[in-house]
């Protein structure tokens, strides 16, 4: 099994995906163990002094003015974990929790948190054993980190709370740790706080959303190309010299992808035939511009994610010169903003795909296709209600595009008086990405049927490969009305698991 080695200088997005989704094992580097030990010596020295140090010998948040005596400090660290593990609502997905745990371990191993090496090793042991703490949907305001979600993970390290085992069964964490020979940790000064104080949940969801969107944006280029072909549109608007004079890199990549998919098509260029068109509709002609803007938004989001992956987010932090200083690096604004930006881009990509689908189904705008792509219009309703489902999904995408980061609810007796709501931004983006997959699946379903209805005209080799692969996947072609939900579900799976891209790239080569 693949092993990810965690050092002091951060990790990569590929590392996060390998651990969160691929089940990769985690190993601490010798450099990380040495840095953990050195930072812990600094914390121990400060703990022995009479002067109060935030997080080491004081309370937390609005209670930071109280100096905690040495005999109560272990209890203080236990208490912060127990009291902050206050999440509610549905369970968060396993890959999100594994990303959350791994990214907190990444920061711990930086040597800036003061956590002992044995605590870090126990974090790695839980990941390697496939033990996933139960984390709930609600509890993070995205400031002072993802407090409640991280607290539920820290609770499992202490052998408390519930967790899911590698068999998928939820049971008490103490039982799971014992079954895998893992000793629960007894937290010492600063360790409880260090385990809770990071942007790890929102960052993990950002990294996974970017991976999913990389696939979906390329898939959207394919479905847009299929719709252009089905509508007998012109591919001249995809010429690279047109996109070179508006040099947005995402736009050029999207246009290049569509051109590659349509190479050799016998359906494009018929816009001057029976009902002459000088130009195709915006939803067809401007597909590269809209998808390209989303791609460029993703590029900015990756930049933010990479910076955050290199960061050590905690408060207070142990600095190389031995100081332990309070700071505001736990504020989730940088991550929250790009999560919201992506939700806007996703909503617009879904919206333009739905407009193309509607055009395919409208006999007044489809340039010769039957109403709703029905076999016997009137007796058959065709794909009328498939578009309703797509429209409902797009409407939901628009609601999910409302930014979470524009809101702030003060907490902790006004000590934490401005928060990022980054966790909420991440949760809604996750839903948006899921729904975008369904939206593109409906366009794929409609466009492939429409292409097949263009009798006497040959589709491009790449789009023909898509149609053949889709039919082999059990998605039926034109014909009388039938139970549509299974077809739509199969089309969704075809997009979601990458078979759409695989079918295209076998013929057209790798898409950008």
C-alpha positions as CSV (number, residue, x, y, z in Angstrom):
1,X,0.0,0.0,0.0
2,X,1.2,3.5,-0.8
3,X,2.7,5.4,2.2
4,X,2.7,9.1,2.6
5,X,5.6,10.4,4.7
6,X,4.8,13.6,6.7
7,X,7.7,16.0,7.3
8,X,8.0,19.5,8.7
9,X,7.4,21.4,5.5
10,X,3.8,20.5,4.7
11,X,2.2,18.0,2.3
12,X,0.8,18.1,-1.2
13,X,-2.8,17.9,-2.5
14,X,-2.0,14.4,-3.9
15,X,-0.9,13.3,-0.4
16,X,-4.3,14.5,1.0
17,X,-6.2,12.6,-1.7
18,X,-4.1,9.5,-1.2
19,X,-4.9,9.4,2.5
20,X,-8.5,10.6,2.4
21,X,-9.7,8.6,-0.5
22,X,-7.1,6.1,-1.3
23,X,-6.5,4.7,2.1
24,X,-2.7,5.4,2.0
25,X,-0.7,4.7,5.1
26,X,1.0,7.6,7.0
27,X,4.5,7.7,8.4
28,X,6.3,10.4,10.4
29,X,9.7,11.4,9.1
30,X,12.7,11.5,11.4
31,X,12.8,15.2,10.8
32,X,9.3,15.6,12.0
33,X,9.8,13.6,15.1
34,X,12.9,15.7,16.0
35,X,11.0,18.9,15.4
36,X,8.1,17.7,17.6
37,X,10.5,16.9,20.4
38,X,12.3,20.2,20.2
39,X,9.1,22.2,20.2
40,X,7.8,20.2,23.1
41,X,10.9,21.1,25.2
42,X,10.0,24.7,24.7
43,X,6.4,24.2,25.9
44,X,7.6,22.2,28.9
45,X,10.0,24.9,29.9
46,X,7.2,27.6,29.7
47,X,4.8,25.4,31.6
48,X,7.3,25.2,34.5
49,X,7.5,29.0,34.8
50,X,5.1,31.0,37.0
51,X,4.2,33.4,34.1
52,X,0.9,32.5,32.4
53,X,1.1,31.6,28.7
54,X,-2.0,31.3,26.6
55,X,-2.9,27.7,25.8
56,X,-0.2,26.4,28.1
57,X,-1.2,27.6,31.5
58,X,-4.4,29.6,30.9
59,X,-8.0,29.0,29.9
60,X,-9.2,29.5,26.4
61,X,-11.0,32.1,24.3
62,X,-13.0,34.5,26.6
63,X,-11.7,32.5,29.6
64,X,-8.0,33.1,28.8
65,X,-7.6,35.5,31.8
66,X,-7.5,32.6,34.3
67,X,-4.1,31.1,35.2
68,X,-4.4,27.4,35.6
69,X,-2.3,25.7,38.2
70,X,-0.1,22.7,37.2
71,X,-2.2,20.0,38.8
72,X,-5.3,21.1,36.7
73,X,-3.6,21.4,33.3
74,X,-4.2,17.8,32.2
75,X,-7.8,18.2,33.1
76,X,-7.9,21.5,31.2
77,X,-6.7,19.8,28.0
78,X,-9.2,17.0,28.4
79,X,-12.0,19.4,29.1
80,X,-11.4,21.5,26.1
81,X,-11.7,18.5,23.8
82,X,-14.8,17.2,25.6
83,X,-16.6,20.5,25.7
84,X,-15.7,21.5,22.1
85,X,-16.9,18.1,20.7
86,X,-20.3,19.6,20.5
87,X,-21.2,18.9,16.9
88,X,-24.8,18.1,15.8
89,X,-26.5,16.8,12.7
90,X,-25.7,14.1,10.1
91,X,-22.3,12.4,10.1
92,X,-19.7,13.9,7.8
93,X,-18.3,11.6,5.1
94,X,-15.4,9.3,5.8
95,X,-13.1,11.0,3.2
96,X,-13.7,14.4,4.8
97,X,-12.8,13.1,8.3
98,X,-9.7,11.4,7.1
99,X,-8.6,14.6,5.3
100,X,-9.3,16.5,8.4
101,X,-7.2,14.2,10.6
102,X,-4.3,14.0,8.1
103,X,-4.1,17.8,7.7
104,X,-4.1,18.4,11.5
105,X,-1.3,15.8,11.7
106,X,0.5,17.8,9.0
107,X,0.5,20.9,11.1
108,X,1.4,19.1,14.3
109,X,4.5,17.7,12.5
110,X,5.6,21.2,11.5
111,X,7.2,21.6,15.0
112,X,5.2,24.8,15.6
113,X,2.5,23.3,17.9
114,X,4.3,21.9,20.9
115,X,2.6,18.5,20.7
116,X,4.6,15.5,21.8
117,X,5.8,13.0,19.2
118,X,3.8,10.2,20.8
119,X,0.5,12.2,20.2
120,X,1.4,12.7,16.5
121,X,2.2,9.0,16.2
122,X,-1.2,8.1,17.7
123,X,-2.9,10.3,15.1
124,X,-1.0,8.4,12.4
125,X,-1.9,5.1,14.0
126,X,-5.6,5.9,13.8
127,X,-5.4,6.7,10.1
128,X,-3.4,3.6,9.4
129,X,-5.9,1.4,11.3
130,X,-8.8,2.9,9.3
131,X,-10.5,4.3,12.4
132,X,-12.6,7.3,11.5
133,X,-14.1,9.4,14.3
134,X,-17.7,10.4,14.1
135,X,-17.9,14.0,13.1
136,X,-21.1,16.0,12.6
137,X,-22.3,18.5,10.0
138,X,-22.7,21.5,12.3
139,X,-20.2,22.9,14.8
140,X,-17.6,24.9,13.0
141,X,-17.7,28.7,12.4
142,X,-14.4,28.5,10.4
143,X,-12.5,30.6,13.0
144,X,-10.3,29.3,15.7
145,X,-10.3,26.6,13.2
146,X,-12.9,23.9,12.6
147,X,-13.3,23.5,16.3
148,X,-16.1,21.0,16.8
149,X,-15.1,18.7,13.9
150,X,-11.5,18.6,15.1
151,X,-12.6,18.1,18.7
152,X,-14.5,14.9,17.8
153,X,-11.3,13.6,16.2
154,X,-9.2,14.5,19.3
155,X,-11.8,12.8,21.4
156,X,-11.2,9.5,19.6
157,X,-7.4,9.9,20.3
158,X,-8.4,10.0,24.0
159,X,-10.4,6.8,23.6
160,X,-13.7,8.6,24.0
161,X,-16.7,9.2,21.8
162,X,-17.6,7.1,18.8
163,X,-15.8,6.1,15.6
164,X,-16.2,4.0,12.5
165,X,-14.0,1.0,12.2
166,X,-12.4,-0.3,8.9
167,X,-15.4,-2.5,8.6
168,X,-17.8,0.5,8.4
169,X,-19.4,-0.3,11.8
170,X,-19.6,2.5,14.4
171,X,-18.7,1.6,17.9
172,X,-17.1,3.3,21.0
173,X,-13.6,4.6,20.1
174,X,-12.1,2.9,23.2
175,X,-13.1,-0.5,21.8
176,X,-11.6,0.3,18.3
177,X,-8.4,1.5,19.8
178,X,-8.0,-1.6,22.0
179,X,-8.8,-3.9,19.1
180,X,-5.9,-2.3,17.1
181,X,-3.5,-2.1,20.0
182,X,-3.5,1.7,20.1
183,X,-3.1,3.3,23.6
184,X,-5.3,6.3,24.2
185,X,-3.4,9.6,24.7
186,X,-3.3,11.5,28.0
187,X,-3.1,15.1,26.8
188,X,-0.7,17.5,28.4
189,X,-0.2,21.3,28.3
190,X,-1.2,22.9,25.0
191,X,-2.0,19.6,23.3
192,X,-5.7,19.7,23.5
193,X,-5.8,23.2,22.0
194,X,-3.3,22.3,19.3
195,X,-5.5,19.4,18.1
196,X,-8.5,21.7,17.6
197,X,-7.1,24.9,16.1
198,X,-6.9,24.7,12.3
199,X,-8.6,25.1,9.0
200,X,-8.2,21.4,8.2
201,X,-11.8,20.5,7.5
202,X,-12.4,23.3,5.0
203,X,-9.0,22.8,3.4
204,X,-9.6,19.1,3.0
205,X,-12.9,19.7,1.3
206,X,-11.4,22.3,-0.9
207,X,-8.7,19.9,-2.1
208,X,-11.2,17.2,-2.8
209,X,-13.6,19.6,-4.6
210,X,-10.8,20.8,-6.8
211,X,-10.0,17.2,-7.8
212,X,-13.6,16.5,-8.6
213,X,-14.0,19.8,-10.5
214,X,-10.9,19.0,-12.6
215,X,-12.8,16.0,-13.9
216,X,-16.2,17.8,-14.2
217,X,-14.9,20.8,-16.1
218,X,-13.3,18.5,-18.7
219,X,-16.6,16.6,-18.8
220,X,-18.5,19.8,-19.3
221,X,-16.4,20.5,-22.4
222,X,-17.4,17.1,-23.8
223,X,-21.1,17.6,-23.1
224,X,-21.0,21.1,-24.6
225,X,-19.3,19.8,-27.7
226,X,-22.0,17.1,-28.0
227,X,-24.7,19.7,-27.7
228,X,-23.1,21.9,-30.3
229,X,-22.9,19.0,-32.6
230,X,-26.5,17.9,-32.0
231,X,-27.7,21.5,-32.8
232,X,-25.7,21.6,-36.1
233,X,-23.7,24.5,-34.8
234,X,-20.4,25.8,-36.0
235,X,-17.1,24.9,-34.5
236,X,-15.4,27.9,-36.1
237,X,-15.8,29.8,-32.8
238,X,-13.3,27.3,-31.2
239,X,-10.4,28.4,-33.4
240,X,-7.3,29.0,-31.3
241,X,-6.6,32.4,-32.9
242,X,-10.0,33.7,-31.6
243,X,-9.1,32.8,-28.0
244,X,-5.6,34.0,-28.3
245,X,-6.8,37.6,-28.6
246,X,-8.6,37.3,-25.2
247,X,-5.8,35.4,-23.4
248,X,-7.5,33.8,-20.5
249,X,-5.8,30.3,-20.1
250,X,-8.9,28.5,-19.0
251,X,-10.9,29.7,-22.0
252,X,-8.2,28.6,-24.4
253,X,-8.1,25.1,-22.8
254,X,-11.8,24.7,-22.9
255,X,-12.0,25.7,-26.6
256,X,-9.2,23.3,-27.4
257,X,-10.9,20.5,-25.6
258,X,-14.2,21.1,-27.5
259,X,-12.3,21.3,-30.8
260,X,-10.5,18.0,-30.1
261,X,-13.8,16.3,-29.3
262,X,-15.5,17.6,-32.5
263,X,-12.6,16.8,-34.9
264,X,-13.9,15.0,-37.9
265,X,-17.6,15.7,-37.2
266,X,-20.1,15.6,-40.0
267,X,-22.7,17.5,-38.0
268,X,-20.9,20.8,-37.4
269,X,-21.1,23.7,-39.8
270,X,-24.7,23.1,-40.9
271,X,-25.9,26.3,-39.3
272,X,-26.3,27.9,-42.8
273,X,-28.6,25.1,-44.1
274,X,-32.4,25.1,-44.0
275,X,-32.8,27.8,-41.4
276,X,-29.6,29.9,-41.8
277,X,-27.9,31.2,-38.6
278,X,-25.1,33.7,-38.6
279,X,-24.3,32.8,-35.0
280,X,-25.2,30.1,-32.5
281,X,-26.9,31.0,-29.2
282,X,-24.7,32.2,-26.3
283,X,-25.1,28.9,-24.4
284,X,-23.3,27.2,-27.4
285,X,-21.0,29.9,-28.7
286,X,-19.8,31.1,-25.3
287,X,-19.3,27.7,-23.7
288,X,-15.5,28.1,-23.6
289,X,-15.7,31.5,-22.1
290,X,-17.9,30.4,-19.2
291,X,-16.1,27.1,-18.6
292,X,-12.8,28.9,-18.9
293,X,-13.6,31.4,-16.3
294,X,-14.4,28.6,-13.9
295,X,-11.1,26.9,-14.7
296,X,-9.3,30.1,-13.9
297,X,-11.2,30.4,-10.7
298,X,-10.0,26.9,-9.9
299,X,-6.4,27.9,-10.6
300,X,-6.6,30.7,-8.0
301,X,-8.2,28.2,-5.6
302,X,-5.3,25.8,-6.1
303,X,-2.9,28.6,-5.3
304,X,-4.7,29.3,-2.0
305,X,-4.8,25.6,-1.2
306,X,-1.1,25.1,-1.9
307,X,-0.2,28.0,0.4
308,X,-2.5,26.6,3.1
309,X,-0.9,23.1,2.7
310,X,2.5,24.7,3.4
311,X,1.1,26.5,6.5
312,X,1.2,25.6,10.2
313,X,-2.1,26.9,11.5
314,X,-2.3,27.0,15.3
315,X,-2.7,29.4,18.2
316,X,-0.4,30.0,19.9
317,X,2.5,28.8,17.8
318,X,6.1,27.8,18.8
319,X,8.5,30.0,16.8
320,X,12.1,28.9,15.8
321,X,13.6,31.4,18.3
322,X,11.7,29.7,21.2
323,X,8.9,32.2,21.5
324,X,5.3,31.0,21.9
325,X,3.1,33.7,20.4
326,X,-0.6,34.2,19.9
327,X,-1.8,35.0,16.4
328,X,-4.8,35.0,14.1
329,X,-3.7,32.5,11.5
330,X,-6.6,30.2,12.3
331,X,-9.0,32.6,10.6
332,X,-10.5,30.7,7.6
333,X,-11.1,33.7,5.3
334,X,-8.5,32.8,2.6
335,X,-10.0,29.3,2.2
336,X,-13.6,30.4,2.7
337,X,-13.5,32.9,-0.1
338,X,-12.2,30.5,-2.7
339,X,-14.8,27.9,-1.6
340,X,-17.5,30.4,-2.2
341,X,-15.9,31.6,-5.5
342,X,-16.0,28.0,-6.7
343,X,-19.6,27.6,-5.8
344,X,-20.4,30.6,-8.0
345,X,-18.5,29.1,-10.9
346,X,-20.2,25.7,-10.5
347,X,-23.6,27.3,-10.5
348,X,-22.9,29.1,-13.8
349,X,-21.5,26.0,-15.4
350,X,-24.6,24.1,-14.5
351,X,-26.8,27.0,-15.7
352,X,-25.3,27.1,-19.2
353,X,-25.5,23.3,-19.5
354,X,-29.2,23.4,-18.6
355,X,-29.8,26.1,-21.3
356,X,-28.2,23.9,-23.9
357,X,-30.4,21.0,-22.8
358,X,-33.5,23.1,-23.0
359,X,-32.6,24.2,-26.5
360,X,-32.1,20.6,-27.6
361,X,-35.7,19.8,-26.4
362,X,-37.5,22.9,-27.9
363,X,-38.6,22.2,-31.5
364,X,-38.6,25.9,-32.2
365,X,-34.9,26.2,-31.4
366,X,-33.4,22.8,-32.0
367,X,-33.1,23.1,-35.8
368,X,-35.1,20.1,-36.8
369,X,-35.1,17.8,-33.8
370,X,-38.4,16.4,-32.6
371,X,-40.1,18.0,-29.6
372,X,-38.5,16.9,-26.4
373,X,-36.5,14.4,-28.5
374,X,-39.7,12.2,-28.2
375,X,-40.3,9.2,-30.4
376,X,-44.0,10.1,-31.0
377,X,-44.5,13.6,-29.6
378,X,-47.8,13.9,-27.8
379,X,-48.1,10.2,-27.2
380,X,-44.5,10.3,-25.8
381,X,-43.2,13.1,-23.6
382,X,-39.6,12.3,-24.3
383,X,-37.1,14.1,-22.1
384,X,-39.4,16.8,-21.0
385,X,-39.2,16.0,-17.3
386,X,-35.5,15.1,-17.4
387,X,-35.0,18.8,-18.1
388,X,-37.3,19.6,-15.1
389,X,-35.0,17.6,-12.9
390,X,-32.0,19.4,-14.4
391,X,-33.6,22.8,-13.8
392,X,-34.4,21.9,-10.2
393,X,-30.7,21.0,-9.7
394,X,-29.6,24.2,-11.3
395,X,-31.9,26.2,-9.1
396,X,-30.4,24.5,-6.1
397,X,-26.9,25.4,-7.4
398,X,-27.8,29.0,-7.5
399,X,-28.9,28.9,-3.9
400,X,-25.7,27.2,-3.0
401,X,-23.8,30.0,-4.7
402,X,-24.9,32.5,-2.1
403,X,-21.6,33.1,-0.2
404,X,-21.2,31.7,3.3
405,X,-18.1,33.9,3.9
406,X,-20.2,37.1,3.7
407,X,-21.8,36.1,7.0
408,X,-20.3,36.3,10.5
409,X,-21.9,35.4,13.8
410,X,-20.0,36.5,16.9
411,X,-19.2,33.9,19.5
412,X,-17.3,33.2,22.7
413,X,-18.7,36.2,24.6
414,X,-17.5,38.5,21.7
415,X,-13.9,37.4,21.9
416,X,-14.4,35.6,18.6
417,X,-16.4,38.5,17.1
418,X,-15.6,37.9,13.4
419,X,-15.6,34.4,11.9
420,X,-15.2,33.0,8.4
421,X,-17.9,30.4,8.0
422,X,-15.5,28.5,5.9
423,X,-16.7,25.1,7.0
424,X,-20.2,26.0,5.8
425,X,-18.8,27.2,2.5
426,X,-17.0,23.9,2.1
427,X,-20.1,21.9,2.9
428,X,-22.3,23.7,0.4
429,X,-19.6,23.4,-2.3
430,X,-19.5,19.7,-1.7
431,X,-23.2,19.5,-2.4
432,X,-22.9,21.8,-5.4
433,X,-20.2,19.6,-7.0
434,X,-22.4,16.5,-6.5
435,X,-25.3,18.2,-8.2
436,X,-23.2,19.6,-11.0
437,X,-22.4,16.0,-11.9
438,X,-26.1,15.2,-12.2
439,X,-26.7,18.4,-14.4
440,X,-24.0,17.3,-16.8
441,X,-25.3,13.8,-16.9
442,X,-28.7,15.1,-18.1
443,X,-27.1,17.2,-20.8
444,X,-25.1,14.1,-21.8
445,X,-28.2,12.0,-22.0
446,X,-30.1,14.6,-24.1
447,X,-27.2,15.4,-26.4
448,X,-26.3,11.8,-27.2
449,X,-29.9,11.1,-28.0
450,X,-30.1,14.2,-30.2
451,X,-27.0,13.3,-32.1
452,X,-28.4,9.8,-32.8
453,X,-31.6,11.4,-34.2
454,X,-29.6,13.3,-36.8
455,X,-29.9,10.5,-39.4
456,X,-27.6,10.7,-42.4
457,X,-25.0,12.8,-40.6
458,X,-21.9,11.3,-38.9
459,X,-20.8,12.4,-35.5
460,X,-17.1,13.0,-34.7
461,X,-15.2,9.8,-33.8
462,X,-14.8,11.0,-30.2
463,X,-18.5,11.7,-29.7
464,X,-19.4,8.4,-31.4
465,X,-17.1,6.7,-28.9
466,X,-19.0,8.4,-26.1
467,X,-22.3,7.3,-27.4
468,X,-21.1,3.7,-27.8
469,X,-19.7,3.6,-24.3
470,X,-22.8,5.1,-22.8
471,X,-25.0,2.5,-24.5
472,X,-22.7,-0.3,-23.3
473,X,-23.1,1.2,-19.8
474,X,-26.9,0.5,-20.1
475,X,-28.1,3.9,-21.0
476,X,-30.6,3.5,-23.7
477,X,-30.9,5.6,-26.9
478,X,-33.9,7.1,-28.7
479,X,-37.2,5.3,-28.6
480,X,-40.7,5.3,-26.9
481,X,-41.1,6.6,-23.4
482,X,-39.7,4.4,-20.6
483,X,-38.8,4.7,-16.9
484,X,-36.2,7.4,-17.1
485,X,-34.7,7.5,-13.6
486,X,-32.5,4.4,-14.1
487,X,-31.1,5.8,-17.3
488,X,-30.4,9.1,-15.7
489,X,-28.7,7.4,-12.7
490,X,-26.6,5.4,-15.1
491,X,-25.6,8.5,-17.0
492,X,-24.7,10.1,-13.7
493,X,-22.4,7.2,-12.8
494,X,-20.9,7.4,-16.3
495,X,-19.8,11.0,-15.7
496,X,-19.0,10.6,-12.0
497,X,-16.6,7.6,-12.3
498,X,-14.7,9.1,-15.3
499,X,-15.9,6.7,-18.0
500,X,-17.1,9.7,-20.1
501,X,-13.6,11.2,-20.2
502,X,-12.0,7.8,-20.8
503,X,-14.2,7.2,-23.8
504,X,-13.3,10.6,-25.3
505,X,-9.6,10.4,-24.5
506,X,-9.2,7.0,-26.1
507,X,-10.0,8.7,-29.4
508,X,-9.1,12.4,-29.0
509,X,-6.1,12.1,-26.6
510,X,-5.8,13.6,-23.2
511,X,-8.0,16.7,-22.6
512,X,-6.5,19.8,-21.0
